[in-house]
Amino acid sequence: MTTVAIDPAREAPCNAAPRAPCNPAPVAPFHAMAISRAAHRLSVEGRPVFHMEFGQPSTGAPPRAIAAAHARLDSEAGGYWESPALRERIAALYRDRHGLAIDADRILLTCGASPALALAIAGLFCPGDRIAFVRPGYVAYRNAVAALGRVPVEIGADATTRYQIDARHIEALDEAPAGLIVASPANPTGSMIDAAGLAALAATAARRGVRIIADEIYHGLDYGAPAHSMLEFDPDAIVINSFSKYWSMPGWRLGWIVAPPGTADHLRAYVGSLYLTPPTLSQHAALVAMDETDVLEGYRETYRRNRAHLLDTLPQLGLGRIAPPDGAFYIWADVGDYTRDSMAFCQKLLAETGVAIAPGIDFDPVEGHHFVRFSFAVSEDRAQAAMVRFGDWLGRQARPYAKNTRRSTPS
Ligand SMILES: Cc1ncc(COP(=O)(O)O)c(C=O)c1O
């Protein structure tokens, strides 16, 4: 039997040579999921559990958004659909937050930032392209780039650059990558890049021919100066965002991508073949959620208070080496006095206290063995109760790697 392969580049049939067997790119598991599964098992046994392992708001969508979804469910069939009103409303967000005029046609709705990232990588980069991002960074960057046959390039950063990429990192690369993923605020650190830093990155990337993917999923969740969009500095940046964080709708699976000028139709063709449209109900709810400012700012105030509480408490417990959490809802803390195995540390903590946090190895395979990430997107009561348990527990742990075994507050 002869098979005819279609070469998508030429859209003409070609007689491709039979493909050699290959091993799909290995994708590392998200270890926080194992922690979460163990935490759920404890709940089933009736043990109190404090979920700080995932970056997901515990609040749920704004009540009026939920009511809108109920009403739609009762009144319409809900077919394949991309909401023009929602795309216009998202375009208005760029006008209001950043003073940018973005044509709504450039906004493509996705099933969250995760598919938006996959769409950007698959649709705007070629197999074998090198795509860089900072380490520590969100686990899916490394995995999605590798899974899609592009080459991950990790750029290690530390406290000297607030765990962020800066223009000097890009200058220092002998071979410029095809792409660079930038997140500000970032996961797992919450640290942000200011306007000057973003402008310098954009200029260096443009000069070296590097296309930027800006993951702006934590926009809206900042606790000092507001976040800038990469589009203010690089009008060709690929921007991804989502309703999962600020709008507190992770389970509704809705996000978007701002396609660089001239690429929207090309990307829309990918959307049509990869997932058609995001859930209709979620689009109706999100349109309402976008105007629920009082509710959403209330959520942010809770995170602000939790952040202050953790920033106060953790150093008192001896965990003072903390990344500056300018935004998002995370604290990235160095637990190196206690462990060189962050997964074992998190498993023991969970088993003995019910407090679930994420091991650093999810975000940094090199240094993450002595870091953990706390997610404070929980109620104030839960955050405070979790810190009491954590503190009592930590006080009973040995510090085999501490330079100074006296308990103190490192700077
Ligand atoms: C930095 C970052 N980008 C993207 C995502 C994916 O979010 P979603 O697919 O829910 O929109 C997450 C989720 O935690 C994240 O932290």
The ligand as a MOL file (V3000), in Angstrom:
LIG
                    3D

  0  0  0     0  0            999 V3000
M  V30 BEGIN CTAB
M  V30 COUNTS 16 16 0 0 0
M  V30 BEGIN ATOM
M  V30 1 C 2.5080 31.8180 33.9880 0
M  V30 2 C 1.3350 30.9770 33.5850 0
M  V30 3 N 0.9890 30.9300 32.2910 0
M  V30 4 C -0.0430 30.1690 31.8780 0
M  V30 5 C -0.7890 29.4150 32.7670 0
M  V30 6 C -1.9270 28.5840 32.2430 0
M  V30 7 O -3.1480 29.0930 32.6480 0
M  V30 8 P -4.5500 28.7440 31.9770 0
M  V30 9 O -4.3420 27.7200 30.9390 0
M  V30 10 O -5.4230 28.3000 33.0970 0
M  V30 11 O -5.0480 30.0160 31.4040 0
M  V30 12 C -0.4730 29.4490 34.1260 0
M  V30 13 C -1.2350 28.6500 35.0990 0
M  V30 14 O -0.9460 28.5840 36.2630 0
M  V30 15 C 0.6240 30.2600 34.5380 0
M  V30 16 O 0.9940 30.3390 35.8280 0
M  V30 END ATOM
M  V30 BEGIN BOND
M  V30 1 1 1 2
M  V30 2 1 2 3
M  V30 3 2 2 15
M  V30 4 2 3 4
M  V30 5 1 4 5
M  V30 6 1 5 6
M  V30 7 2 5 12
M  V30 8 1 6 7
M  V30 9 1 7 8
M  V30 10 2 8 9
M  V30 11 1 8 10
M  V30 12 1 8 11
M  V30 13 1 12 13
M  V30 14 1 12 15
M  V30 15 2 13 14
M  V30 16 1 15 16
M  V30 END BOND
M  V30 END CTAB
M  END
